[in-house]
């Protein structure tokens, strides 16, 4: 992952509404959820939430897909994985035993 991509993702997740929306999408993988359900969960108006959703899509965190008449939003798990690897790649100065607690926490996924 390039530094610009990681910064775009981190900036997109730097707002509570977008972070909550992305976490909700991650919980609904692999099926995704409709845009309407996301709007309802956010408690915002459609137009306000659309702005937040556009930021997530532009950062590559959300993959919209059309299913019939519904617009389904899905979390881009690959982007999440790439970001996590980018952040932890040089973790613990090459001493894997120091990263074991982090890896153990992620194993529950």
KEKE-3310 file (N, C-alpha, C; in steps of 0.2 Angstrom, whole numbers, plus 5000, padded with zeros to 4 digits):
npx = (5004:5003:5009:5000:4988:4985:4984:4973:4963:4964:4961:4948:4942:4943:4932:4918:4905:4908:4917:4909:4900:4908:4912:4900:4897:4908:4904:4893:4898:4899:4888:4884:4875:4860:4860:4850:4848:4860:4859:4848:4853:4863:4856:4856:4851:4847:4854:4865:4871:4875:4886:4896:4896:4901:4914:4920:4919:4927:4939:4941:4936:4923:4913:4901:4887:4875:4860:4847:4834:4840:4854:4868:4879:4896:4909:4926:4936:4949:4955:4955:4963:4975:4978:4980:4991:5000:5002:5007:5017:5031:5032:5037:5051:5055:5054:5045:5039:5035:5024:5014:5003:4995:4992:4986:4974:4968:4966:4953:4944)
npy = (4994:5011:5026:5037:5031:5025:5036:5042:5033:5033:5046:5046:5037:5045:5052:5051:5047:5041:5031:5023:5019:5011:5001:4995:4990:4981:4971:4966:4959:4945:4949:4963:4978:4988:5005:5012:5006:5009:5023:5024:5018:5027:5038:5050:5062:5057:5065:5070:5059:5053:5061:5057:5044:5045:5049:5038:5029:5035:5034:5020:5011:5007:4997:4999:4991:4987:4979:4973:4984:4990:4998:4991:4992:4987:4982:4985:4973:4969:4982:4985:4975:4977:4990:4987:4979:4987:4996:4988:4982:4984:4982:4981:4980:4969:4959:4946:4940:4951:4956:4946:4947:4956:4949:4938:4944:4947:4935:4930:4934)
npz = (5000:4996:5003:5001:4999:5011:5019:5014:5017:5031:5034:5029:5038:5049:5054:5065:5060:5048:5052:5060:5051:5042:5050:5053:5040:5039:5048:5041:5031:5020:5013:5013:5015:5012:5005:5011:5023:5029:5030:5039:5050:5053:5057:5051:5038:5021:5011:5019:5024:5012:5008:5017:5013:5000:5003:5009:4998:4989:4995:4994:5003:5003:4993:4981:4975:4962:4965:4958:4961:4972:4980:4985:4998:5002:5012:5008:5011:5007:5006:5019:5025:5018:5023:5037:5036:5031:5041:5052:5047:5049:5062:5079:5077:5069:5078:5081:5092:5100:5093:5094:5103:5096:5084:5089:5094:5082:5077:5080:5070)
capx = (5000:5006:5007:4994:4982:4984:4982:4966:4959:4964:4957:4940:4939:4944:4926:4914:4900:4911:4920:4903:4897:4912:4912:4894:4898:4912:4900:4888:4901:4900:4882:4883:4868:4857:4861:4844:4849:4865:4856:4844:4858:4867:4852:4856:4847:4850:4859:4870:4875:4878:4892:4900:4897:4906:4921:4922:4920:4933:4945:4942:4934:4917:4912:4894:4885:4868:4856:4840:4833:4844:4861:4871:4886:4900:4916:4932:4940:4956:4958:4956:4969:4981:4980:4982:4998:5005:5003:5010:5023:5038:5030:5041:5058:5057:5054:5038:5036:5031:5018:5010:4997:4991:4990:4981:4968:4965:4964:4946:4940)
capy = (5000:5017:5031:5042:5027:5024:5043:5043:5028:5035:5052:5044:5034:5050:5055:5046:5044:5036:5025:5019:5016:5006:4995:4992:4986:4975:4967:4963:4956:4947:4951:4970:4981:4993:5012:5014:5003:5013:5029:5023:5016:5033:5043:5056:5063:5054:5069:5071:5053:5052:5064:5053:5038:5046:5049:5031:5025:5038:5031:5013:5007:5004:4995:4999:4987:4987:4972:4974:4991:4992:4999:4988:4994:4982:4984:4982:4970:4969:4988:4985:4971:4981:4995:4984:4976:4993:4999:4984:4978:4985:4982:4978:4980:4962:4954:4944:4939:4957:4957:4940:4949:4959:4944:4934:4947:4947:4928:4929:4936)
capz = (5000:4996:5009:4999:4999:5018:5022:5012:5021:5038:5034:5028:5044:5055:5056:5069:5056:5043:5055:5062:5044:5039:5055:5051:5034:5040:5052:5037:5025:5014:5009:5012:5017:5007:5007:5015:5030:5032:5032:5045:5056:5055:5060:5047:5032:5015:5008:5023:5024:5005:5008:5020:5009:4995:5005:5010:4992:4986:4999:4992:5008:5001:4986:4980:4969:4961:4965:4956:4962:4977:4980:4991:5000:5005:5015:5005:5016:5005:5008:5027:5026:5016:5028:5043:5035:5030:5048:5056:5043:5052:5069:5084:5074:5067:5084:5080:5098:5102:5089:5095:5106:5091:5080:5093:5094:5075:5075:5081:5065)
cpx = (5004:5004:5001:4988:4980:4982:4975:4961:4959:4960:4949:4938:4940:4938:4921:4909:4903:4914:4914:4900:4901:4912:4905:4894:4902:4908:4895:4891:4899:4894:4881:4876:4866:4859:4856:4845:4855:4863:4852:4848:4862:4863:4852:4851:4851:4855:4865:4875:4878:4885:4897:4902:4902:4913:4924:4923:4926:4939:4946:4940:4927:4916:4904:4893:4877:4865:4849:4839:4837:4851:4864:4878:4890:4907:4921:4937:4947:4959:4960:4962:4975:4983:4983:4990:5003:5007:5007:5016:5030:5037:5036:5048:5060:5057:5047:5035:5032:5025:5012:5003:4992:4988:4985:4974:4964:4963:4957:4942:4938)
cpy = (5006:5022:5035:5038:5026:5031:5044:5039:5031:5041:5051:5041:5039:5053:5050:5043:5039:5030:5020:5015:5010:5000:4991:4987:4980:4970:4963:4960:4948:4949:4959:4972:4987:5000:5014:5012:5007:5020:5029:5022:5023:5038:5050:5057:5059:5058:5070:5065:5051:5055:5060:5047:5039:5047:5042:5027:5028:5035:5024:5009:5004:5003:4994:4994:4987:4980:4974:4982:4994:4993:4996:4990:4988:4985:4981:4979:4970:4976:4988:4981:4974:4986:4993:4982:4982:4996:4995:4980:4978:4985:4978:4976:4973:4957:4951:4942:4945:4958:4951:4942:4952:4954:4939:4937:4947:4940:4926:4930:4930)
cpz = (5000:5002:5007:5000:5007:5021:5020:5016:5028:5039:5033:5035:5050:5057:5059:5064:5051:5046:5057:5056:5042:5044:5054:5045:5035:5044:5047:5031:5026:5010:5008:5015:5012:5010:5012:5022:5033:5034:5038:5051:5058:5059:5057:5041:5026:5012:5012:5023:5017:5004:5011:5016:5004:4997:5006:5003:4988:4989:4997:4998:5007:4994:4985:4974:4968:4961:4964:4957:4968:4976:4986:4992:5004:5007:5010:5010:5014:5007:5015:5028:5024:5021:5034:5042:5034:5037:5052:5053:5047:5060:5073:5081:5073:5072:5084:5087:5102:5099:5090:5098:5100:5086:5083:5093:5088:5073:5076:5075:5060)
residu = (UNK:UNK:UNK:UNK:UNK:UNK:UNK:UNK:UNK:UNK:UNK:UNK:UNK:UNK:UNK:UNK:UNK:UNK:UNK:UNK:UNK:UNK:UNK:UNK:UNK:UNK:UNK:UNK:UNK:UNK:UNK:UNK:UNK:UNK:UNK:UNK:UNK:UNK:UNK:UNK:UNK:UNK:UNK:UNK:UNK:UNK:UNK:UNK:UNK:UNK:UNK:UNK:UNK:UNK:UNK:UNK:UNK:UNK:UNK:UNK:UNK:UNK:UNK:UNK:UNK:UNK:UNK:UNK:UNK:UNK:UNK:UNK:UNK:UNK:UNK:UNK:UNK:UNK:UNK:UNK:UNK:UNK:UNK:UNK:UNK:UNK:UNK:UNK:UNK:UNK:UNK:UNK:UNK:UNK:UNK:UNK:UNK:UNK:UNK:UNK:UNK:UNK:UNK:UNK:UNK:UNK:UNK:UNK:UNK)
# end
